[in-house]
Amino acid sequence: MDNYEAIQALHKSLPAFSPYVPASLLPSIALTLLASTFALAFYFSTLPKDTFPLRETAVASIASILGGFGVVALFCSVGVNV
C-alpha cells in the first residue's frame, strides 16, 4: 500500500497539463490544413497522367497527411480530444 500512496502523492504534486498548441488556435489550424487539403486534391485531379506517378504520389501523400492533421485539429477544437 505504500507504493500506491507514494504514487498518489506524486500525482498530486505534479503541475496541471498544458498543451503545446493553445486551444484557441485549433480552429484556425484546422481551417488552414483542410483548405490546403482541398487545394491539393483539386490540383491532384488536374495533373496529367504519367507513366511513373511520382508527382501524383507526392501530392496525394501530402494532401493525406494535411487532411489527417486537419481532422484531428478540428475534432480537438470542438471538444473531442483524440
Order of alpha helices (4+ residues) and beta strands (2+ residues): alpha-alpha-alpha
